[in-house]
Amino acid sequence: DNHGLHEMEEFSYAVRESFPYLPITFVLNKAGTTNRQQAMQKRFRAKVKNADNFLMPREDSIVDRAQGRYATVLEISPRSSLRKSLKLLSAHLADFN
């Protein structure tokens, strides 16, 4: 929602002021496919256009199955868009080390 985007923007300004050398990566969790959710994704991307950002798709059934089986998303659904998004985010974060 707009309040959440405003809070994210305020937080990023505070972090950039206090730690200008610290890279920030934004993640929009549970991104869906409804018109409302796609509009939110568009607003999210507009707010973070100059920063690294990722969308994690909403795939509750995969997450529920993984939790129920004490397994990873890769083990439950190796070709899912959630697994692909997690892989991209993981690779991005690994580059910082």
C-alpha positions as CSV (number, residue, x, y, z in Angstrom):
1,D,0.0,0.0,0.0
2,N,1.0,3.7,-0.2
3,H,1.8,3.9,3.5
4,G,4.2,1.0,3.2
5,L,5.9,2.6,0.2
6,H,6.2,5.9,2.1
7,E,7.7,4.1,5.1
8,M,10.2,2.3,2.8
9,E,11.2,5.6,1.2
10,E,11.7,7.3,4.6
11,F,13.8,4.3,5.8
12,S,16.0,4.4,2.7
13,Y,16.6,8.1,3.1
14,A,17.6,7.6,6.8
15,V,20.0,4.8,5.9
16,R,21.5,6.7,3.0
17,E,22.1,9.7,5.3
18,S,23.6,7.6,8.1
19,F,25.5,5.1,5.9
20,P,26.0,6.5,2.4
21,Y,28.5,3.8,1.6
22,L,26.1,1.0,2.4
23,P,24.3,-0.5,-0.6
24,I,20.6,-1.0,-0.3
25,T,18.6,-3.8,-1.9
26,F,14.8,-3.6,-2.0
27,V,12.6,-6.7,-2.1
28,L,8.9,-6.6,-2.7
29,N,7.6,-9.8,-1.1
30,K,4.5,-11.7,-2.2
31,A,4.1,-9.9,-5.5
32,G,0.9,-11.0,-7.2
33,T,-0.8,-10.8,-10.5
34,T,-4.0,-9.0,-9.8
35,N,-4.4,-5.5,-11.2
36,R,-4.0,-4.0,-7.7
37,Q,-0.8,-5.9,-7.0
38,Q,0.6,-5.1,-10.4
39,A,-0.1,-1.4,-9.7
40,M,1.7,-1.7,-6.4
41,Q,4.7,-3.3,-8.2
42,K,4.8,-0.4,-10.6
43,R,4.8,2.1,-7.8
44,F,7.5,0.1,-6.0
45,R,9.7,0.0,-9.1
46,A,9.2,3.8,-9.6
47,K,10.3,4.5,-6.0
48,V,13.4,2.3,-6.2
49,K,14.3,2.8,-9.8
50,N,18.0,3.7,-9.1
51,A,18.5,0.9,-6.5
52,D,18.8,-2.8,-6.8
53,N,15.4,-4.3,-6.4
54,F,13.7,-7.7,-6.6
55,L,10.1,-9.0,-6.7
56,M,9.3,-12.2,-4.9
57,P,6.2,-13.8,-6.4
58,R,3.4,-14.9,-4.1
59,E,3.4,-18.7,-4.3
60,D,1.9,-19.6,-0.9
61,S,1.2,-23.2,-1.9
62,I,4.9,-23.8,-2.6
63,V,6.0,-22.2,0.6
64,D,3.4,-24.2,2.6
65,R,4.5,-27.5,1.1
66,A,8.2,-26.6,1.7
67,Q,7.5,-25.8,5.3
68,G,5.4,-28.8,5.8
69,R,8.1,-31.1,4.5
70,Y,11.0,-29.3,6.0
71,A,12.3,-28.8,2.5
72,T,13.6,-26.0,0.4
73,V,11.7,-24.3,-2.4
74,L,14.2,-25.8,-4.8
75,E,13.3,-29.3,-3.7
76,I,9.5,-28.7,-3.8
77,S,9.3,-26.7,-7.1
78,P,12.6,-26.4,-9.0
79,R,11.1,-24.6,-11.9
80,S,8.9,-22.1,-10.1
81,S,9.2,-18.4,-10.5
82,L,9.7,-18.1,-6.7
83,R,12.7,-20.4,-6.9
84,K,14.1,-18.4,-9.8
85,S,13.6,-15.1,-7.9
86,L,15.2,-16.5,-4.8
87,K,18.2,-17.6,-6.9
88,L,18.6,-14.2,-8.4
89,L,18.4,-12.5,-5.0
90,S,20.8,-15.0,-3.5
91,A,23.4,-14.4,-6.3
92,H,23.0,-10.7,-5.9
93,L,23.6,-10.8,-2.1
94,A,26.5,-13.2,-2.5
95,D,28.3,-10.6,-4.6
96,F,28.6,-8.3,-1.6
97,N,30.8,-10.8,0.2
